[in-house]
């Protein structure tokens, strides 16, 4: 995982602060701080999909690329079907 991906994730997390619940934001931030970047990104996806909300300046391709870089298209921690849910959500 490259530094650019981690920096983009940080921007995604920060732009999500006013959209997801404080509890969810704290959990996502916890994973990020502990360098569990895949878990932080998956947590963001789960929150947005559940709330059916999009973050500010949402770019489908950018989020999809980051998901692939973090391996969510092949593996997940919280939801084994997260990638299919994500692809449906961005359509």
C-alpha positions as CSV (number, residue, x, y, z in Angstrom):
1,X,0.0,0.0,0.0
2,X,1.5,3.3,-1.0
3,X,1.6,6.6,0.8
4,X,-0.8,8.2,-1.7
5,X,-3.5,5.7,-0.9
6,X,-3.2,6.3,2.8
7,X,-3.3,10.1,2.3
8,X,-6.5,9.7,0.1
9,X,-8.1,7.6,2.8
10,X,-7.3,10.3,5.4
11,X,-9.1,12.8,3.2
12,X,-12.1,10.5,2.8
13,X,-12.3,10.0,6.5
14,X,-12.1,13.8,7.2
15,X,-14.7,14.6,4.6
16,X,-17.0,12.1,6.2
17,X,-17.0,13.5,9.7
18,X,-20.2,15.5,9.3
19,X,-22.0,12.7,7.4
20,X,-21.6,9.6,9.5
21,X,-22.4,9.2,13.2
22,X,-19.8,10.3,15.8
23,X,-19.5,6.7,17.0
24,X,-18.9,5.4,13.5
25,X,-16.4,8.2,12.8
26,X,-14.5,7.3,16.0
27,X,-14.3,3.6,15.0
28,X,-13.1,4.4,11.5
29,X,-10.5,6.9,13.0
30,X,-9.4,4.2,15.5
31,X,-8.6,1.8,12.6
32,X,-6.8,4.5,10.7
33,X,-4.7,5.5,13.7
34,X,-3.7,1.8,14.2
35,X,-2.7,1.5,10.5
36,X,-5.6,-0.8,9.8
37,X,-6.3,1.1,6.6
38,X,-8.4,-1.6,5.0
39,X,-10.6,-1.8,8.0
40,X,-11.0,2.0,8.2
41,X,-12.0,2.1,4.5
42,X,-14.4,-0.8,4.8
43,X,-16.0,0.8,7.9
44,X,-16.6,4.0,5.9
45,X,-18.2,2.0,3.1
46,X,-20.4,0.2,5.5
47,X,-21.6,3.4,7.1
48,X,-22.3,5.2,3.8
49,X,-24.1,2.2,2.3
50,X,-26.2,1.7,5.4
51,X,-27.2,5.4,5.5
52,X,-27.4,5.6,1.7
53,X,-25.4,8.8,1.8
54,X,-22.4,10.0,-0.3
55,X,-19.5,12.0,1.0
56,X,-18.8,15.5,-0.3
57,X,-17.0,15.5,-3.7
58,X,-17.7,11.8,-4.1
59,X,-15.9,10.3,-7.2
60,X,-17.0,6.7,-7.9
61,X,-13.8,5.8,-9.7
62,X,-11.6,7.2,-7.0
63,X,-13.4,5.2,-4.3
64,X,-13.4,2.1,-6.4
65,X,-9.7,2.4,-7.1
66,X,-9.0,2.8,-3.4
67,X,-11.1,-0.2,-2.5
68,X,-9.2,-2.3,-5.0
69,X,-5.9,-1.0,-3.6
70,X,-7.0,-2.0,-0.1
71,X,-8.0,-5.4,-1.4
72,X,-11.7,-5.2,-0.6
73,X,-12.6,-6.6,-3.9
74,X,-11.1,-9.9,-2.7
75,X,-11.1,-9.8,1.1
76,X,-13.0,-8.1,3.8
77,X,-13.1,-8.0,7.6
78,X,-16.6,-6.9,8.6
79,X,-18.9,-7.8,5.8
80,X,-18.0,-10.7,3.3
81,X,-20.3,-9.1,0.7
82,X,-19.1,-5.5,1.1
83,X,-17.6,-5.3,-2.4
84,X,-20.9,-6.3,-4.1
85,X,-22.8,-3.9,-1.9
86,X,-20.4,-1.2,-2.7
87,X,-20.6,-1.7,-6.5
88,X,-24.5,-1.7,-6.2
89,X,-24.4,1.4,-4.1
90,X,-22.3,3.5,-6.6
91,X,-24.5,2.7,-9.5
